Amino acid sequence: MSNAEAGHTDSSVSGMMRVLGRIREGAAKPTAKSVAPVQPKKEQSADRWPLPGLAPMTRVRTSFGDVHAVALRKGDLVQTRTGEFKPIVWLNRVMLDAQFLDEKEDSNPIRIQAGAVGNATPACDVMVSPRQVVCGGAKPGAGQRREAGDLVERAGVKRQRETGLSYTMFHLGDAEEVYCDGIYLLFEPLHGANASA
């Protein structure tokens, strides 16, 4: 690869990270409905992946059964911690290629193995963005909210290197904890150019 090509690649990746950072900076503040605050975020850097999301095969509990994230659609009813099913009001997918995943290691997903967060939590292996907020198991107060990337030091939680991946991001209009393969994950509105409903 020539220096000119390398420079072009770096600037296009840097440009994408700047745009994604602006979307993340505009994320909605927790509403009064939020149960507990998310742990403070580490200092943002150009190498830090800014967006939450689910890897394609992570399943979400819907009104018609557990559905892989890649098959979710706007309007699908998903189960919240209260047991209520609420509609997805916004959904987007971000596709990452091998080059991006290689250059920005933090964009690779976090694999949380079955039982790594608690007894049978999650129920099976779950893969999420490092910025996806993990809320714990089915019992109320089953764990504090933490970004998946902050759990990597824990047994059964590791970064999974990928050669291509899409993250599914969605929200229900307000910050809500949604049931995904035996664990609750936080989904909240993002604001910015790519987050219109």
BELBEL-V428476 format. One line per field, one symbol per residue. ss: DSSP state (H for helix, E for strand, L for the rest). psi: psi as a letter, one per 40 degrees, with the letter a starting at -180 (. if undefined). burial: # if it has 16 or more other C-alpha atoms within 10 Angstrom, else .. Layout:
ss = ???
psi = ???
burial = ???
This chain:
ss = LLHHHHHHHHHHHHHHHHHHHHHHHLLLLLLLLLLLLLLLLLLLLLLLLLLLLEELLLEEEELLEEEEHHHLLLLLEEEELLLLEEELLEEEEEEEEHHHHHHLHHHLLEEELLLLLELLELLLLEEELLLLEEEELLLLLLLLLEEHHHHLLLLLEEELLLLEEEEEEEELLLLEEEEELLEEEEELLLLLLLLLL
psi = hidddddddddddddddddddddddeiiiiiddhdiiiiiiihiidehheiiihidehihhiefahhiddeiihdihihideeihiihehhihhhhiddddddgdeeiihhhiheddahfhidihhhiidehhheaadhhfeiihiiddeedeihehihhhieiihhhiiiedihihhhhfeihihhiiiiadefi.
burial = ............#...#..##.##.....#.......#.........#########.#####...#####.#...######...#########..#...###.##############...##################....#.########....###.#...###########################...#..
